[in-house]
Amino acid sequence: MCSVSEYHVSSSHMSPATSQAIPAPAFTAALAAYDTLRAERLPTALIQGRRDFFGAHAYERADGPGTFHTHWGEHGRPETRTG
């Protein structure tokens, strides 16, 4: 079995299929999952933002310590530091 680092697949491998409108859903989904594995920052920030928007949950920011809450319905969307 090969490790993730042994695969050399990129979006350039998909361009012939996508440019000719050939559906390749399994391969593109696998490529997206692979891109997530090798990403420096994972998409957890999006999930934290959604949770904060819908339920007033706090989130952590990458630019400093602490937890924050954004007041999404207010003009300018002010942030409150919660921890």
Phi and psi in radians as a Rosetta constraint file:
Dihedral C 1 N 2 CA 2 C 2 CIRCULARHARMONIC -1.573 0.35
Dihedral N 2 CA 2 C 2 N 3 CIRCULARHARMONIC 2.565 0.35
Dihedral C 2 N 3 CA 3 C 3 CIRCULARHARMONIC -1.447 0.35
Dihedral N 3 CA 3 C 3 N 4 CIRCULARHARMONIC 2.908 0.35
Dihedral C 3 N 4 CA 4 C 4 CIRCULARHARMONIC -1.051 0.35
Dihedral N 4 CA 4 C 4 N 5 CIRCULARHARMONIC -0.630 0.35
Dihedral C 4 N 5 CA 5 C 5 CIRCULARHARMONIC -1.184 0.35
Dihedral N 5 CA 5 C 5 N 6 CIRCULARHARMONIC -0.292 0.35
Dihedral C 5 N 6 CA 6 C 6 CIRCULARHARMONIC -1.472 0.35
Dihedral N 6 CA 6 C 6 N 7 CIRCULARHARMONIC -0.207 0.35
Dihedral C 6 N 7 CA 7 C 7 CIRCULARHARMONIC -1.523 0.35
Dihedral N 7 CA 7 C 7 N 8 CIRCULARHARMONIC 2.275 0.35
Dihedral C 7 N 8 CA 8 C 8 CIRCULARHARMONIC -2.034 0.35
Dihedral N 8 CA 8 C 8 N 9 CIRCULARHARMONIC 1.218 0.35
Dihedral C 8 N 9 CA 9 C 9 CIRCULARHARMONIC -2.003 0.35
Dihedral N 9 CA 9 C 9 N 10 CIRCULARHARMONIC 2.404 0.35
Dihedral C 9 N 10 CA 10 C 10 CIRCULARHARMONIC -2.442 0.35
Dihedral N 10 CA 10 C 10 N 11 CIRCULARHARMONIC 3.075 0.35
Dihedral C 10 N 11 CA 11 C 11 CIRCULARHARMONIC -1.141 0.35
Dihedral N 11 CA 11 C 11 N 12 CIRCULARHARMONIC -0.349 0.35
Dihedral C 11 N 12 CA 12 C 12 CIRCULARHARMONIC -1.154 0.35
Dihedral N 12 CA 12 C 12 N 13 CIRCULARHARMONIC -0.433 0.35
Dihedral C 12 N 13 CA 13 C 13 CIRCULARHARMONIC -1.255 0.35
Dihedral N 13 CA 13 C 13 N 14 CIRCULARHARMONIC -0.407 0.35
Dihedral C 13 N 14 CA 14 C 14 CIRCULARHARMONIC -1.569 0.35
Dihedral N 14 CA 14 C 14 N 15 CIRCULARHARMONIC -0.277 0.35
Dihedral C 14 N 15 CA 15 C 15 CIRCULARHARMONIC -1.070 0.35
Dihedral N 15 CA 15 C 15 N 16 CIRCULARHARMONIC -0.612 0.35
Dihedral C 15 N 16 CA 16 C 16 CIRCULARHARMONIC -1.090 0.35
Dihedral N 16 CA 16 C 16 N 17 CIRCULARHARMONIC -0.701 0.35
Dihedral C 16 N 17 CA 17 C 17 CIRCULARHARMONIC -1.209 0.35
Dihedral N 17 CA 17 C 17 N 18 CIRCULARHARMONIC -0.807 0.35
Dihedral C 17 N 18 CA 18 C 18 CIRCULARHARMONIC -1.226 0.35
Dihedral N 18 CA 18 C 18 N 19 CIRCULARHARMONIC -0.612 0.35
Dihedral C 18 N 19 CA 19 C 19 CIRCULARHARMONIC -1.221 0.35
Dihedral N 19 CA 19 C 19 N 20 CIRCULARHARMONIC -0.409 0.35
Dihedral C 19 N 20 CA 20 C 20 CIRCULARHARMONIC -1.801 0.35
Dihedral N 20 CA 20 C 20 N 21 CIRCULARHARMONIC 0.218 0.35
Dihedral C 20 N 21 CA 21 C 21 CIRCULARHARMONIC 1.010 0.35
Dihedral N 21 CA 21 C 21 N 22 CIRCULARHARMONIC 0.658 0.35
Dihedral C 21 N 22 CA 22 C 22 CIRCULARHARMONIC -1.617 0.35
Dihedral N 22 CA 22 C 22 N 23 CIRCULARHARMONIC 2.064 0.35
Dihedral C 22 N 23 CA 23 C 23 CIRCULARHARMONIC -1.193 0.35
Dihedral N 23 CA 23 C 23 N 24 CIRCULARHARMONIC 2.346 0.35
Dihedral C 23 N 24 CA 24 C 24 CIRCULARHARMONIC -2.471 0.35
Dihedral N 24 CA 24 C 24 N 25 CIRCULARHARMONIC 1.050 0.35
Dihedral C 24 N 25 CA 25 C 25 CIRCULARHARMONIC -1.101 0.35
Dihedral N 25 CA 25 C 25 N 26 CIRCULARHARMONIC -0.694 0.35
Dihedral C 25 N 26 CA 26 C 26 CIRCULARHARMONIC -1.181 0.35
Dihedral N 26 CA 26 C 26 N 27 CIRCULARHARMONIC -0.741 0.35
Dihedral C 26 N 27 CA 27 C 27 CIRCULARHARMONIC -1.204 0.35
Dihedral N 27 CA 27 C 27 N 28 CIRCULARHARMONIC -0.733 0.35
Dihedral C 27 N 28 CA 28 C 28 CIRCULARHARMONIC -1.188 0.35
Dihedral N 28 CA 28 C 28 N 29 CIRCULARHARMONIC -0.619 0.35
Dihedral C 28 N 29 CA 29 C 29 CIRCULARHARMONIC -1.154 0.35
Dihedral N 29 CA 29 C 29 N 30 CIRCULARHARMONIC -0.712 0.35
Dihedral C 29 N 30 CA 30 C 30 CIRCULARHARMONIC -1.141 0.35
Dihedral N 30 CA 30 C 30 N 31 CIRCULARHARMONIC -0.675 0.35
Dihedral C 30 N 31 CA 31 C 31 CIRCULARHARMONIC -1.147 0.35
Dihedral N 31 CA 31 C 31 N 32 CIRCULARHARMONIC -0.679 0.35
Dihedral C 31 N 32 CA 32 C 32 CIRCULARHARMONIC -1.139 0.35
Dihedral N 32 CA 32 C 32 N 33 CIRCULARHARMONIC -0.704 0.35
Dihedral C 32 N 33 CA 33 C 33 CIRCULARHARMONIC -1.122 0.35
Dihedral N 33 CA 33 C 33 N 34 CIRCULARHARMONIC -0.720 0.35
Dihedral C 33 N 34 CA 34 C 34 CIRCULARHARMONIC -1.116 0.35
Dihedral N 34 CA 34 C 34 N 35 CIRCULARHARMONIC -0.732 0.35
Dihedral C 34 N 35 CA 35 C 35 CIRCULARHARMONIC -1.063 0.35
Dihedral N 35 CA 35 C 35 N 36 CIRCULARHARMONIC -0.638 0.35
Dihedral C 35 N 36 CA 36 C 36 CIRCULARHARMONIC -1.138 0.35
Dihedral N 36 CA 36 C 36 N 37 CIRCULARHARMONIC -0.700 0.35
Dihedral C 36 N 37 CA 37 C 37 CIRCULARHARMONIC -1.116 0.35
Dihedral N 37 CA 37 C 37 N 38 CIRCULARHARMONIC -0.637 0.35
Dihedral C 37 N 38 CA 38 C 38 CIRCULARHARMONIC -1.684 0.35
Dihedral N 38 CA 38 C 38 N 39 CIRCULARHARMONIC 0.058 0.35
Dihedral C 38 N 39 CA 39 C 39 CIRCULARHARMONIC -1.265 0.35
Dihedral N 39 CA 39 C 39 N 40 CIRCULARHARMONIC 2.537 0.35
Dihedral C 39 N 40 CA 40 C 40 CIRCULARHARMONIC -1.224 0.35
Dihedral N 40 CA 40 C 40 N 41 CIRCULARHARMONIC -0.694 0.35
Dihedral C 40 N 41 CA 41 C 41 CIRCULARHARMONIC -2.097 0.35
Dihedral N 41 CA 41 C 41 N 42 CIRCULARHARMONIC 2.199 0.35
Dihedral C 41 N 42 CA 42 C 42 CIRCULARHARMONIC -1.405 0.35
Dihedral N 42 CA 42 C 42 N 43 CIRCULARHARMONIC 2.855 0.35
Dihedral C 42 N 43 CA 43 C 43 CIRCULARHARMONIC -1.321 0.35
Dihedral N 43 CA 43 C 43 N 44 CIRCULARHARMONIC 0.412 0.35
Dihedral C 43 N 44 CA 44 C 44 CIRCULARHARMONIC -1.185 0.35
Dihedral N 44 CA 44 C 44 N 45 CIRCULARHARMONIC -0.444 0.35
Dihedral C 44 N 45 CA 45 C 45 CIRCULARHARMONIC -1.076 0.35
Dihedral N 45 CA 45 C 45 N 46 CIRCULARHARMONIC -0.672 0.35
Dihedral C 45 N 46 CA 46 C 46 CIRCULARHARMONIC -1.127 0.35
Dihedral N 46 CA 46 C 46 N 47 CIRCULARHARMONIC -0.755 0.35
Dihedral C 46 N 47 CA 47 C 47 CIRCULARHARMONIC -1.134 0.35
Dihedral N 47 CA 47 C 47 N 48 CIRCULARHARMONIC -0.747 0.35
Dihedral C 47 N 48 CA 48 C 48 CIRCULARHARMONIC -1.098 0.35
Dihedral N 48 CA 48 C 48 N 49 CIRCULARHARMONIC -0.709 0.35
Dihedral C 48 N 49 CA 49 C 49 CIRCULARHARMONIC -1.106 0.35
Dihedral N 49 CA 49 C 49 N 50 CIRCULARHARMONIC -0.738 0.35
Dihedral C 49 N 50 CA 50 C 50 CIRCULARHARMONIC -1.114 0.35
Dihedral N 50 CA 50 C 50 N 51 CIRCULARHARMONIC -0.760 0.35
Dihedral C 50 N 51 CA 51 C 51 CIRCULARHARMONIC -1.085 0.35
Dihedral N 51 CA 51 C 51 N 52 CIRCULARHARMONIC -0.724 0.35
Dihedral C 51 N 52 CA 52 C 52 CIRCULARHARMONIC -1.131 0.35
Dihedral N 52 CA 52 C 52 N 53 CIRCULARHARMONIC -0.710 0.35
Dihedral C 52 N 53 CA 53 C 53 CIRCULARHARMONIC -1.131 0.35
Dihedral N 53 CA 53 C 53 N 54 CIRCULARHARMONIC -0.785 0.35
Dihedral C 53 N 54 CA 54 C 54 CIRCULARHARMONIC -1.550 0.35
Dihedral N 54 CA 54 C 54 N 55 CIRCULARHARMONIC -0.328 0.35
Dihedral C 54 N 55 CA 55 C 55 CIRCULARHARMONIC -2.451 0.35
Dihedral N 55 CA 55 C 55 N 56 CIRCULARHARMONIC 0.244 0.35
Dihedral C 55 N 56 CA 56 C 56 CIRCULARHARMONIC 1.002 0.35
Dihedral N 56 CA 56 C 56 N 57 CIRCULARHARMONIC 0.616 0.35
Dihedral C 56 N 57 CA 57 C 57 CIRCULARHARMONIC -1.406 0.35
Dihedral N 57 CA 57 C 57 N 58 CIRCULARHARMONIC 2.648 0.35
Dihedral C 57 N 58 CA 58 C 58 CIRCULARHARMONIC -1.509 0.35
Dihedral N 58 CA 58 C 58 N 59 CIRCULARHARMONIC 2.840 0.35
Dihedral C 58 N 59 CA 59 C 59 CIRCULARHARMONIC -2.420 0.35
Dihedral N 59 CA 59 C 59 N 60 CIRCULARHARMONIC 2.795 0.35
Dihedral C 59 N 60 CA 60 C 60 CIRCULARHARMONIC -1.765 0.35
Dihedral N 60 CA 60 C 60 N 61 CIRCULARHARMONIC 2.560 0.35
Dihedral C 60 N 61 CA 61 C 61 CIRCULARHARMONIC -1.862 0.35
Dihedral N 61 CA 61 C 61 N 62 CIRCULARHARMONIC 2.672 0.35
Dihedral C 61 N 62 CA 62 C 62 CIRCULARHARMONIC -1.407 0.35
Dihedral N 62 CA 62 C 62 N 63 CIRCULARHARMONIC -0.277 0.35
Dihedral C 62 N 63 CA 63 C 63 CIRCULARHARMONIC -1.617 0.35
Dihedral N 63 CA 63 C 63 N 64 CIRCULARHARMONIC 0.084 0.35
Dihedral C 63 N 64 CA 64 C 64 CIRCULARHARMONIC 3.072 0.35
Dihedral N 64 CA 64 C 64 N 65 CIRCULARHARMONIC 2.934 0.35
Dihedral C 64 N 65 CA 65 C 65 CIRCULARHARMONIC -1.331 0.35
Dihedral N 65 CA 65 C 65 N 66 CIRCULARHARMONIC 2.857 0.35
Dihedral C 65 N 66 CA 66 C 66 CIRCULARHARMONIC 1.872 0.35
Dihedral N 66 CA 66 C 66 N 67 CIRCULARHARMONIC 2.953 0.35
Dihedral C 66 N 67 CA 67 C 67 CIRCULARHARMONIC -2.051 0.35
Dihedral N 67 CA 67 C 67 N 68 CIRCULARHARMONIC 2.622 0.35
Dihedral C 67 N 68 CA 68 C 68 CIRCULARHARMONIC -2.332 0.35
Dihedral N 68 CA 68 C 68 N 69 CIRCULARHARMONIC 2.757 0.35
Dihedral C 68 N 69 CA 69 C 69 CIRCULARHARMONIC -2.316 0.35
Dihedral N 69 CA 69 C 69 N 70 CIRCULARHARMONIC 2.297 0.35
Dihedral C 69 N 70 CA 70 C 70 CIRCULARHARMONIC -1.715 0.35
Dihedral N 70 CA 70 C 70 N 71 CIRCULARHARMONIC 2.354 0.35
Dihedral C 70 N 71 CA 71 C 71 CIRCULARHARMONIC -1.538 0.35
Dihedral N 71 CA 71 C 71 N 72 CIRCULARHARMONIC 1.510 0.35
Dihedral C 71 N 72 CA 72 C 72 CIRCULARHARMONIC -1.104 0.35
Dihedral N 72 CA 72 C 72 N 73 CIRCULARHARMONIC -0.551 0.35
Dihedral C 72 N 73 CA 73 C 73 CIRCULARHARMONIC -1.473 0.35
Dihedral N 73 CA 73 C 73 N 74 CIRCULARHARMONIC -0.140 0.35
Dihedral C 73 N 74 CA 74 C 74 CIRCULARHARMONIC -1.623 0.35
Dihedral N 74 CA 74 C 74 N 75 CIRCULARHARMONIC 2.647 0.35
Dihedral C 74 N 75 CA 75 C 75 CIRCULARHARMONIC -1.090 0.35
Dihedral N 75 CA 75 C 75 N 76 CIRCULARHARMONIC 2.286 0.35
Dihedral C 75 N 76 CA 76 C 76 CIRCULARHARMONIC 1.447 0.35
Dihedral N 76 CA 76 C 76 N 77 CIRCULARHARMONIC -0.118 0.35
Dihedral C 76 N 77 CA 77 C 77 CIRCULARHARMONIC 0.826 0.35
Dihedral N 77 CA 77 C 77 N 78 CIRCULARHARMONIC 1.137 0.35
Dihedral C 77 N 78 CA 78 C 78 CIRCULARHARMONIC -1.157 0.35
Dihedral N 78 CA 78 C 78 N 79 CIRCULARHARMONIC 2.655 0.35
Dihedral C 78 N 79 CA 79 C 79 CIRCULARHARMONIC -1.853 0.35
Dihedral N 79 CA 79 C 79 N 80 CIRCULARHARMONIC 2.559 0.35
Dihedral C 79 N 80 CA 80 C 80 CIRCULARHARMONIC -2.062 0.35
Dihedral N 80 CA 80 C 80 N 81 CIRCULARHARMONIC 2.261 0.35
Dihedral C 80 N 81 CA 81 C 81 CIRCULARHARMONIC -1.423 0.35
Dihedral N 81 CA 81 C 81 N 82 CIRCULARHARMONIC 2.162 0.35
Dihedral C 81 N 82 CA 82 C 82 CIRCULARHARMONIC -1.839 0.35
Dihedral N 82 CA 82 C 82 N 83 CIRCULARHARMONIC -0.182 0.35
